[in-house]
Amino acid sequence: MLEAALEATKAATKSGSSSYILIIYVIVFGGLYFFYLRPRSKRQKAARQVSKKVDIGERAQTIGGFVGTVVSQTDEFITLRSASGVELEFVPSAIARRFDPVVVPEARDDEHPEGDKQ
């Protein structure tokens, strides 16, 4: 009878410690979510919204790769004009980003002399 009581005590202690470990895992994951994952996803979402917001006169790129100048904008459509003058309407969710091409200045010959020629 004493042995049965010891076995029951060992089983209760073992299941109790596993529940504490489970609670610790939940607390650690919850802290990770609230202090790292959630703020990170909010920052990424805000950055995406800023890059998608275009005004009239700015250049925009669609998710399909079309680049044009914003001519008009409503809640339902954004009209882009291509370089050849063709105007196309897109839904706002089709705008991927503002198009800001990177311009690399060309080097002039007088900036880089080719050695000492005298």
Phi, psi and omega in degrees: 000321178296322179295322179295322179292322178294319178298317179295322179293318178296318180295320180293321180293320181294315180290329178292320180289327178290329177288327176294319178296319179297319179295320178296317177300318180296318180294317180295314179296319178298317177296318177300317180296310186286330183262344182235303187290315183295311178297324179296315180292326176295318178296318180295319180295318179295321178294321177295319180294321180293319182288336179276339183285120179235150178248167179297133181099344178273160177267141182225153177243136178272173179291341177272352177103357179290132179243130179203175179264135180289122181261314178215160184213128173233183178290334185261330184219152170238126181262125179247139178250130179278176180294332179275358176099000179282132179254130180234143179259138178229151172285150184301330180288348179277349179280120182276316184191168169288143182259109178238091182293145179274123180259122179259118181292142179277146179279136176269159182294328183283348178279332183235085179293148183268046178105183181267100177255115180228000000 
